[in-house]
């Protein structure tokens, strides 16, 4: 089974049913000025359980298209505690 891309980000909205908006911040070096800049991108991710709150760190994985905007699903939450 082929694995999709995985990204880490922060939940910025959880107002939809079974969907969260995850903002992923990446850093890159500007090609001309060589200054490090941040880029933000929002992804709509599917979650079966609506237990993610705004501010949670999550890992999302690319998947098949689930709707018009959802091509990602939440894999793990960074705030989980393992017992």
N, C-alpha and C positions, 0 to 999 in steps of 0.2 A: 504494500500500500504506500502510495507516494505521500510524503509529508508536505504540507503547505508552509508558507512563511509564517513566522511567529514574530509578534511585536509586543512591547511592553508599554503600557500607558496608564493614564489616570481616568477614572470615570467622571465625566462632566455632567451627564444628565441620565436620570433613570425614570423619567416620567412616562415612558411608553411601556406597553405590556410586552414582556419577553424580549425587550431590546434596551441596550444601553449605548450611550455615545461615549466613545473612548478617545481622548486626545493623546496623540503620540508626539513627543518632542524629540527631534533629532538635531544634532549639531553637525555643521559642515564648515569647511574653510572656503571663504569667498575666493573665486578663481583669480581675480585681479588684485584685490586689496589684501588678501591673505589673512583677513580678520575672521575669527571664529564667530559664526552666527547661528541662531536657533531657528528651526523651522517647526511649526505646529501643523498637524493634520488631524482631522476628525474622522473616525471610523464608526459606522453603525455595526454593533456586534450582537449576536443572538445569545440569549441566556434563558434556559428553561425555567430556572427558579429566579424570581425577582428579589434576590437577596443582596444585590450589590448597591452600595450607597455612593453618593457623590464624594469623591476624594479617595476612593479605594484604588490601590494599585492592582492592575489585572494584566494577565497575559492573554492575547488574542491570537487565534490561528486562522489562516485563510481556509475557506471551504467553498463548496458549490454555492451558486446564487440561491439565497433563501427568499429574497424579495427584490424589489427594485433597487434598494440601496444596501441591503445586507449581504455581504460576502464574507463575513468574519463571524467567529463564535468565541465566546469566553472559555478559556481552558482552565486557568487557575486564578485564584485571588491571592494577592500578596499579603493580605491581612489574615489569612487562615492560620490557625494554630494546630499543629499536629500533636496528637496525644499518644 
